Amino acid sequence: LTLEGAGELRGAVLVVATPEGEVRKPFDVNGFNADQGSDNWQLPDKGFVEVEFADTRVAPSEEKLGDDIMHSLREQLAGNIAAHKKVDVVQAAMGMSQLSFDQMLELLAFIPENETQERVNLVCRCYHRLSGMDDPRKALDVLATEEKSFVEKQLGAASFTFFRNNPTGFHRLDLAQPAQREVLLRLVGLKNAMSDMEEGMVKYYQKRGRGERDVLSLGLSWRNARFNHNPIAFSQSWSVPYGGMFDVDFVDLRRPDHNCAAMSEEEFEEAIMSKWRETSALLGLYTMSPNSKLKLLREVTNSCHVCCDQVARMVKQFSPHTSANTRVEIVVSCWARTVDWHGLANVMLLLTPFEQKVVMNRLGPVNVFDEIMAVGYYELDLQSKTDRFIFQELLHLSTSEPGDNLLHVTFNTLDFTIPLPWLTGEGVPLKGKISFYFVRSAEVQRRIIEQGPYGSTGAGKPPPHSVSAYAEDWWRHYCEEGFTSPTGSDWVYPYRCRRIRHKLAEKFDQIEHCFGRLDHDGSGCLDRREITTGLFELGIWLHPQESRQFLEQLDDDGSGTVSIGEFQKFWTQFAP
């Protein structure tokens, strides 16, 4: 396997028993060469060898089984072999290769139609190895109804939520089921195939200032992995077991290139939105559940790409109060299939703070944080590795770019000035909560889009197709023409109001419930103390100056209190 490039031998140790006890010494396996025979490399005739084998195989290529292998299979399967043995012969011949749909049909023809279970077994063995099919489920249409039902049951739901072109998402796999174990093997292969990309990301962040960043420990393509509910780190020397439950958030690091195009409006409407809107004639209810809508989305994005405007429209179909998980899944499912991906930062603005944290946990800070679109408000816990990484990145940007970038900084709720040592990565405490607004001038924004980020470690000019034209109207109002990230600081206060409204949306679906919770004395009006205290109880802390500004925003008639009507205006204007 090592000679075939399928793995590496690492850390070999030879253990030999002597009268004095065991003797352990490093064992050199690098000299092994099968072509030169045993004269060049001798395997000892006694002792024990301990060695790690690292599986470096990548996802199977799109190459089909070779003609020579197919010819050999035809000869063997045409012989007097029991049906269950024929399935084993095919499995052994396939190895890590893929096969075409036509090749599977040819092999299936060698198993009699009355051997239902063996026909089912053969299709299950081939299912995840079918090449040239964006949706391999169509291969099941050639089966009899009973056979198709058995295949779907044997493959399990996990097989139908894995899509080779869009594997990003959460996978829960029962490794005792061969088809689900095959899904994990394909995910391992995909991760190995992206090892060069991960290595490039590690080197990129090693050059950054403001403190060391261990991006591998943060997780890039392989996140939140658990085996039998216990955390497990990815290792190429880990042998995938034949039993147990495995959970992982997988992130496809590959981005659409300039040859990829998002669905047209007509295609998007026909493929997704029209089906989502279908209702029953009898009750007028949606015919598709949220889970069914997500399933359709994953099927479509396996073969098609989307743009940020389309992702945003799908997110806005669901309420953050009742469908937060669905909104998160839409963003996760589209993450690696969005052509103008630099606009995803603006899509994230549609999510509530809770939803944003879930997306960050699922996809990881290295994948979510976009230095091109860094303008925004940040509340960061320095004890969190995720938040600390983002803070380091923002410190790097603030010292690399001209102008004052960090505004209204607070540390543990108190006004704060960033100490000079922090700007060089020194002395940043290991815990504490810091918040601030990160801003940029129009000149800086223009320079970043046209030339790339400042500094020698910048990623270079963003590809033209990756720069998005999407922004909600309220956000676009503060952007320079041709840009979708705001300039200056005029956006800061409206953004704060919207963030407050988003946090309230997590708690309340109706304005009456929210207003009643804040109206402590039941007077039907809110004063400044009730607003500040009520928001604090809900986890929203306002600086005294912000508290005054917020009351002025709500108090249209200048009475010093806020009526339900005035609160309704705020509730509607800043709705998610």
Order of alpha helices (4+ residues) and beta strands (2+ residues): beta-beta-beta-alpha-alpha-alpha-alpha-alpha-alpha-beta-alpha-alpha-alpha-beta-beta-beta-alpha-alpha-alpha-alpha-alpha-alpha-alpha-beta-alpha-beta-beta-alpha-beta-alpha-alpha-alpha-alpha-beta-alpha-alpha-beta-alpha
